[in-house]
Amino acid sequence: MKCPYCGAVDSKVIDSRPTEDGEKIRRRRECLSCKKRFTTYEIVETVPLMVVKRDHSREAFDRQKLLNGMLRACEKRPVSYQQLDAAVSNIEQTLLNSYDREITSMYIGELAMEQLKSIDDVAYVRFASVYRQFSDVNTFMEELKDMLDNRSKNSEK
C-alpha cells in the first residue's frame, strides 16, 4: 500500500476491523519510512456473471429467475422449496467457480436439468420440454425413452 504522505510502498498493518455494515475491512497502517499512520478500506471485488442468451443478448445472472423456472417445473410435485434452493445454490456455485464471467443460457439450462433429474423425473421432463423447445411429440418421446433407458442401466448396476 502506497503511503499518502511520502509515497513509500512499505507499510505495516496496526489494526484491522470490519466496518459497521460488515461489508468492508478498515485497516490502520503505519508507513515504515515516515512513520505516519493512515487508514485503508478493503472490499471484496465482485464481477457480475453475465448470461449470453440464445439471441446473443446479455443480461446479469438472476438467481431468482432460475429458481422461478425450476419452481414452475416442480409445480404440484413432492419437491420442497429447500431442495430447489439447494439445487440453485449448487448451480450458482458452479458458475461462480468457473473463471468465465459470461455463461450461456444453454449451459445454465443443462445444469438445471442435471439437478432436476436427481430431484424429480417429472420436473426434469417438464423443464426439458420448455428448455429444449420440443417441436413435436416424437422429440418428447425420445427424451423420455433416453431417460427410461438410463434408469434401467442404473438399476442393473
C-alpha positions as CSV (number, residue, x, y, z in Angstrom):
1,M,0.0,0.0,0.0
2,K,1.5,3.3,-1.1
3,C,1.8,5.9,1.7
4,P,-0.3,9.0,1.0
5,Y,2.3,11.2,2.8
6,C,5.7,10.1,1.4
7,G,4.8,7.7,-1.4
8,A,6.7,4.8,0.1
9,V,5.2,1.4,-0.7
10,D,6.1,-0.4,2.5
11,S,3.7,-0.2,5.4
12,K,2.5,-2.4,8.2
13,V,-1.0,-3.1,9.5
14,I,-1.5,-1.9,13.0
15,D,-5.2,-2.6,13.5
16,S,-7.8,-4.4,11.4
17,R,-11.6,-4.5,12.0
18,P,-14.8,-4.8,10.0
19,T,-16.9,-1.7,9.3
20,E,-20.4,-1.4,10.9
21,D,-22.1,-2.8,7.9
22,G,-19.7,-5.7,7.7
23,E,-19.1,-5.1,4.0
24,K,-15.5,-3.7,4.4
25,I,-12.4,-4.2,6.4
26,R,-10.9,-1.0,7.9
27,R,-7.1,-1.2,8.3
28,R,-4.9,1.3,10.2
29,R,-1.4,1.2,8.7
30,E,1.9,2.8,9.6
31,C,4.4,3.8,6.9
32,L,7.7,2.1,7.5
33,S,9.6,5.1,6.0
34,C,8.0,8.3,7.5
35,K,6.2,6.5,10.4
36,K,2.9,8.4,9.7
37,R,-0.4,6.5,10.1
38,F,-3.2,6.2,7.6
39,T,-6.4,4.2,7.1
40,T,-7.3,1.9,4.2
41,Y,-10.5,0.1,3.4
42,E,-10.6,-3.4,1.8
43,I,-13.7,-4.6,-0.1
44,V,-14.5,-7.8,-2.0
45,E,-14.4,-7.2,-5.7
46,T,-17.4,-8.8,-7.4
47,V,-17.7,-9.1,-11.1
48,P,-21.2,-9.9,-12.1
49,L,-21.9,-13.1,-14.1
50,M,-23.4,-12.3,-17.5
51,V,-25.7,-14.7,-19.2
52,V,-25.5,-14.9,-23.0
53,K,-28.9,-15.7,-24.3
54,R,-29.9,-17.6,-27.5
55,D,-30.4,-14.3,-29.4
56,H,-26.9,-13.3,-28.2
57,S,-28.2,-10.6,-25.9
58,R,-26.6,-10.3,-22.5
59,E,-28.1,-9.8,-19.0
60,A,-26.9,-10.2,-15.5
61,F,-27.3,-13.6,-13.9
62,D,-30.5,-13.7,-11.8
63,R,-30.7,-16.4,-9.3
64,Q,-34.4,-15.7,-8.7
65,K,-35.2,-16.2,-12.4
66,L,-33.6,-19.6,-12.4
67,L,-35.4,-20.6,-9.1
68,N,-38.8,-19.5,-10.6
69,G,-38.2,-21.6,-13.7
70,M,-37.4,-24.6,-11.6
71,L,-40.4,-23.9,-9.2
72,R,-42.7,-23.9,-12.3
73,A,-41.3,-27.3,-13.4
74,C,-41.9,-28.7,-9.9
75,E,-45.4,-27.4,-9.5
76,K,-47.7,-30.0,-7.8
77,R,-44.7,-32.3,-7.3
78,P,-43.4,-33.6,-4.0
79,V,-40.3,-31.3,-4.1
80,S,-39.6,-28.9,-1.3
81,Y,-38.5,-25.3,-1.7
82,Q,-35.3,-26.2,0.3
83,Q,-34.4,-28.9,-2.3
84,L,-34.8,-26.4,-5.1
85,D,-33.0,-23.6,-3.3
86,A,-30.1,-26.0,-2.6
87,A,-30.1,-27.0,-6.3
88,V,-30.0,-23.4,-7.4
89,S,-27.1,-22.7,-4.9
90,N,-25.2,-25.7,-6.4
91,I,-25.7,-24.2,-9.9
92,E,-24.7,-20.7,-8.8
93,Q,-21.6,-22.1,-7.1
94,T,-20.6,-24.0,-10.2
95,L,-21.0,-20.8,-12.3
96,L,-19.0,-18.7,-9.8
97,N,-16.2,-21.3,-9.6
98,S,-15.8,-21.2,-13.4
99,Y,-13.5,-18.4,-14.5
100,D,-15.9,-17.4,-17.2
101,R,-17.8,-14.2,-16.5
102,E,-20.0,-14.8,-19.5
103,I,-22.1,-18.0,-19.4
104,T,-24.5,-19.2,-22.0
105,S,-28.1,-19.7,-21.0
106,M,-27.7,-23.2,-22.6
107,Y,-25.1,-24.2,-20.1
108,I,-27.3,-22.9,-17.2
109,G,-30.2,-24.9,-18.6
110,E,-28.1,-28.0,-18.8
111,L,-27.0,-27.6,-15.1
112,A,-30.6,-27.0,-14.1
113,M,-31.8,-30.2,-15.9
114,E,-29.0,-32.2,-14.3
115,Q,-30.1,-31.0,-10.8
116,L,-33.8,-31.6,-11.6
117,K,-33.1,-35.1,-12.9
118,S,-31.7,-36.1,-9.5
119,I,-34.7,-34.5,-7.7
120,D,-37.8,-35.4,-9.6
121,D,-38.2,-37.1,-13.1
122,V,-41.4,-35.4,-13.9
123,A,-40.0,-31.9,-13.1
124,Y,-37.0,-32.8,-15.2
125,V,-39.1,-33.7,-18.2
126,R,-41.2,-30.5,-17.8
127,F,-38.2,-28.3,-17.6
128,A,-36.6,-30.1,-20.6
129,S,-39.7,-29.7,-22.7
130,V,-39.6,-25.9,-22.3
131,Y,-35.8,-25.5,-22.3
132,R,-35.1,-27.8,-25.3
133,Q,-38.2,-26.5,-27.1
134,F,-39.5,-29.9,-28.1
135,S,-41.0,-29.3,-31.5
136,D,-43.3,-32.4,-31.5
137,V,-44.4,-35.4,-29.6
138,N,-41.6,-37.6,-31.1
139,T,-38.8,-35.4,-29.7
140,F,-40.6,-35.5,-26.3
141,M,-40.9,-39.3,-26.6
142,E,-37.2,-39.7,-27.5
143,E,-36.2,-37.7,-24.3
144,L,-38.5,-40.0,-22.2
145,K,-37.0,-43.1,-23.8
146,D,-33.5,-41.9,-23.1
147,M,-34.4,-41.2,-19.5
148,L,-36.0,-44.7,-19.1
149,D,-33.0,-46.4,-20.7
150,N,-30.6,-44.6,-18.3
151,R,-32.8,-45.5,-15.4
152,S,-32.8,-49.2,-16.4
153,K,-29.0,-49.1,-16.9
154,N,-28.5,-47.6,-13.4
155,S,-30.8,-50.2,-11.7
156,E,-28.8,-53.0,-13.3
157,K,-25.6,-51.9,-11.6
